[in-house]
Amino acid sequence: MKLTFLKRSVTGKKVAALRRDGQTPVACYGKGEPSALYSVDTQSLLKSLVSGSVVIETDGDMSGKQVILQDISFHPVSDMPLHADFLFVDATHEVEHEVAVRVIGEAPGVKIDEGQMVVVLDKVSIRALPQNIPAQLDADVSVLKTIGSRLLVSDLLLPNGVTLVTSPDEIVVSILEKSQADEEEINESYMEDIEVTGKGGKKADDELSEEEVAVS
């Protein structure tokens, strides 16, 4: 996958004009490379997200580099990208990266034992050479046969050359009684409400500084 990076000098509130022109502000950084500000075509960025490519070849004002997407934030209403961080990579050095967990298979504990499947982790951190980083890791729930059974990080299917950074003892998926699962969902929703309330609400998009956008 190749993405065109264009140098930008605008920051803060002024990046709103970039977004209106179909560009997403991005920052690039990494060991041995100076941090720099760029913009990329928003539609091209979205295509890269669904392409399955982890390592991205750069073009334009930053040509001939390899980067991986480190972080991205989206608008809470339009779901369009607001800001992205890219990490420079070297094909000869391992990096830590967060990858998605995809649930596959059918859990007998749900179908037969009438339990409810709860996904606890949807991402895990791994270490690998950039070219070996998978787009996702599979969690096969067909082994979860009864209520109370669980799938751990150590049970994830790892490709060659990939090691776990997330603790192998953390739970990825568990089968709970429906009443217990409902209670956990209520508690999780309650905690999210507390976090949102504590932030005092968000500013309008154009009022966000670049730093605020990057972490939103």
N, C-alpha and C positions, 0 to 999 in steps of 0.2 A: 504494500500500500504506500502511495506517495502523496504527500500533502505540501501545498505551497505556503511558505511562511513569508509574510511581508513585514518589514520593519515598521514600528510605530513609535511616535514620540508622545502621543496623547495618553493621559492617565486620568484617574479619578472620574469625575462626573462627565468628562469629555468623551469617554469611551462609549457613551450612549449613542453618539452619532455613528460610531463604527457598527454597532449592532443594527441600527436602522438601515445601514448600507449593506447588510448581509454578511458582516464580518464579526468574528468572535475574538475578543482580546485574549492573548495567551502569554504565558511567561515560560521561558526555557532556562534550565539550570542543570548543573551536574558537576561532578568532580573533574577538575582539569579544564573546564570550559567557563568562560565568563557568563554570568546571568544576563539575559537579554529579553526585551519585550517585542512581541510580534502580534500579528493578527492573521487569522486563517479564514477561508471561506466557510461560512456556517454549514451550508449544505454538504460540502466536502467533509467537514468534520463529522457530521452525523453519519455519513456513509462509512467513514472509517470506524465508527463505533459498532456498526452492525456487520462489518466485513470479516470479523474474526481475527484480523491482523493485530498482533501485539506490537511488533517492531514496525515503526513508520519511517520511511525514507523521506528526507526533507528536500524541498525544491524552492526556487525563488530567491529571496534575499538571504536565506540560510540553506545553501545547497550542499548536498553530499554528506550530510550528517544522518545519524540514526537516533531516534528518540522513542520513548514509550510514554503513554499517557499516565501521568502520576495522579492527577486529581481533576475533577470537573464539577462545576456547579450549574444548576438549571434554574430557570425562572419558575417560581411556585405555581404560576397560573398557565403560562403558555408552554411550559416544559421545554423551552428553547435554551441552548447553552448560553450561559452568562460569562463564564471565564474557564480557562483550562490551564493546567500546569503540565509541562512536558519535561521529562528527564533525559538528558544526553546519556547515551549508553555506548559501551565498548564491547564488541563481540567477544573479547577475550576475558572479560571480567564479569563475575556473577553480580546480580543485583537482587535486592528484595523488592517484591511486588505483590500487590493484593489482587487476587483473582476471584471470580465469582464461583459459587457452588451451584451446580445444577442437579436437582433431584431427578433420578431416573428409576424406572421400575414401579411395581405396585406393592404396597406394604400389606401382607396378610393380616397384620394386627389391626388394620383399618377395615378391610373387607370382611374378614371372618370374625375377629374378636370385638368388632364394633368400637374400636378406639378412635382417637383423633390424632392425626399427624401434626406435629408442631415443628416448624423449621426454626431452629435457634440461631444458627449461623448461616448467612447467605454469602459470606466472603471469608477467605482465609489468606494469610500472608505466606509466601513461599520464597525460596531463593533458587536462582538458576541463571545460566547464561541467557542473555536477552533472546537469542534465537530459540531457546528451549522453553520459554515461558508459554504455558498453555492459555488459551482464551478462557477456559473454565476447567473446573475439576468436577467429576461426577460422584454423586453420593447415591449408591444403589440401595434403595430402601426395601428391596425384596427379601432381605434377611430379617426385617423387623416383623416378627410373627405374633407377638403378644403385647398386651398393654404393659407398659413399663420397659419395653426394649428400647434401645437407643443406638444411634450410629455416632461414633466419635470421629474426630479429625484424623486419627490414626487409621480409620477405615476407608478414607478417601482413596480413589485410584490415582496414583501418582505416575506420570510419565517418567521415562529415563532422564536422569540429569536434574531432577527437581527434588528439592528437600523442603520440609516444612519449617516455617518459623513460628506459626501459631502453635500453641501447646497441643500435643497429640491427644491429651486427655479431655479437651473441650468437647462438649456435645454439639453435634451438627443438627441431628434430627432425632426426635423422640416420639413415642406413641403413648398418649395419655388417655385417661378416661375423659369423656367429653365434658363433664362438669369441671374437672380439674383444668382442662385446656381453656375453657371459657373464662375461668377465674384468672388464669395467667394473662389472657388477652386483655381483660379488664384492667388488671394491674399495670400492664405495659402501656395501655392507652392513657391511664391516669398519670403515669410518670411523664409521658410525652406532653400532656397538657400542662404539667407543672413546669417543664423545661421551656415551653413556648411562652407561658405567662411570665416566667422569670426574665425573659429577654425583653419584655416590654414592647413587643411588636417590631415589625420590620419597616424600614424606610421605603419610600417609593424607589423603583429601580433606578431612575435617573439621579437620585440623591445618594446612592451607594458609592462609596469610594472604591477604587480598584481592590484595595486590601480587603474591604468588607465583602465585596463580591466574591473574591477568591475563596473565602472561608464560609460563605453562606450555603 
